[in-house]
Amino acid sequence: MRIGAALAAVALLASPAVAQPRCITGPEAESLTLVAMPDILRETGRVCAAQLPAASLIRRQSSALIDRYQIESDRAWPSARAAIVKLSDPAVDAMLDSEFARPLLTTLLVPQIVGRIATRDCGTIDRMLTLLQPLPPRNTAAIVVETLRYLKSQKPRGGDIAAVAMLLCPVETR
């Protein structure tokens, strides 16, 4: 998923006066992921509707699965908001207080992610979602973030995933 494209866009808000590169922790990235997931699921279902059977999990625009993700999305917003402020200028904090900030953010983010889905991949996406369905939404978000972290550790192949992964702070070893 291209969650990182939106994170990279948010990072562009960073003040150039800051000499130290900013990064987000795994939990912060998970919160950002959770905020976007309900809309990503809905939009992916719309994009894949013609490719999958009507009973397909990803095609259900309203379901217990999406409801679970929406609840976690709402819980994750304060942490996601703090991560956005951390990546950008503190002046953004007041702007994010608006009730329009979160929908605007997801409106900008979701097309960046879902717009890159190849319809030939819809079956694979539906299968992966079916496998992830029993997991709590936080676990799914953690899988997305750890996948990005893994991709960051590999030789960069270019593209948006590498750019997003660059926003993740290195894992501290003990």
N, C-alpha and C positions, 0 to 999 in steps of 0.2 A: 504494500500500500504506500501511497505517496504522501503520507502524513507529514513527512519531512519537508515537502515543498512549502507547505504553509508555515512550518516552523522556520524555514529559511527566510520566507517573506517577513515574518515577525522579526527575525534577527536583523534585517535590513533597517529596522527602526532604531537600531543601536546608535548611540551617540559616538561620533568619530573621535571625540576627545578622550574616550576611555582606552587606555593603552593595553589593558589586560583583556584577552579574549574572554568572552562570556560563553558559558555552557550551561546546560541543564542536566540535572541528575536523572537517574532512571525513574524515580517516583514522579518527578515533575513531567517528564516526557510521557509517562503513563497517564497522568491527569489530562494532558493535552490530547492524547489519543482518545481517552474516554469521552471527552467533550464532543469530539467529532464523530464518534462511532455510530450513534443512532441515524444521523443524516447520511453517513457513508453507506450504511446498510440499506436504507430506503432507496437512495439513488442508485446503488449497485443493482438492487432488485429491478428498478425501472429500466436500466440499461440492458440488463440480461433477460428481461421478460420474454422476448421473442425467441430466446435460445434455450429456455428451460421449461419443463412441464409446469402446469399451473400449481401443482402441489409442492413445488420446490420451496425450500425454506427461505432462500434469499428473495424470492418473489413476493413474499407476504409483507405488504406495506404496513400492516398493523398486526402485531403478534406479541405473545408473551416474551419472546426473545428481545424484540425491539423495546418493549416496555421495561425489561430488566436493564438494558443498556441506557435507556433514558433516565432511569432512577440514578444509576451510577454516574451518568453524565452530569446531572444536576449536582450531585455530591462532589464531583471532581472540579467543578467550575472555580471555586475559590483558589484551589492549588494551581490550576491551569492559568488563572488570571495572574497569580503571583509569578509564575514562570514567564509569562509574556512580559510583565514589568521587568523582571530580571534580565531578559534578553534585550530589552529596549531601553528607552529613556524613562526615568521615574515620572516624567510629566504624563506618560501614557496612563498611569494609574488612575487619574481622575476621569480620563476618557472611558476607561473600562467599567466605570461605575454605571454607565448608561445601560438601560434595559435593552438597547439596540446593539450593544457591542458584541455580545456573544452570538446572536443570529447573524450579524454582519461578518464576524470572523468565520463562522461555519459556512456561510454563503460564499465566501472567497476561497475557503479551503477545500470544500467537498468537490467542486468541479475540477480542481487541480488534481485530486486523487482519482476520482472516478472517471474523469475524462480520458485517462490513459488506459482504461481497461479494454483489452481486445475481446470482442465477443466470443472468440474461440476459447477464451479462458473462463467463461462463465460456469461451465460444468465443474471445473477445478475449484473455483471460488465457492460454489454451492457445496461441494463435498467438504472443503476445508471448514466452512461455517458449520456444517452439520457435525463435524468432528469436534469443533470448539464449543458447540451449543451447551453441553453440560457444564462447562467451566464457568466460574463466576466471571463477570465482565472484566474485573481487575486482572485476572489471570490472562485473559486474552490480550489486554493492553500490554501486559508485561511481556508476552510472547512477541508482540509486534516490536516493542522497544528492544528486546534482546536480539531479535533478528536484525534490526538496524545496527545494533552494536556489533554483531558478528560481521555484517557486511562492511562496517567501518574498519574492522580489523583485517579484512582481505585487501588484496591489491586493488586500489580504486579503479573501477572500470568506467568512471564518469557517470553522468546521469544524476537524477534528483535524489536517489536513495543515498548516494555518497554525500551529497550536500547536506541532507537532513542529518545523517549520522554524525557529521562533523559538529553538530550542535550538542551532542551528548558529551558530558564530562567523562574523562577517563575513569575507569573503575579503580578505586584505591585498593591496593593489595595490602594484606595485613602481615 
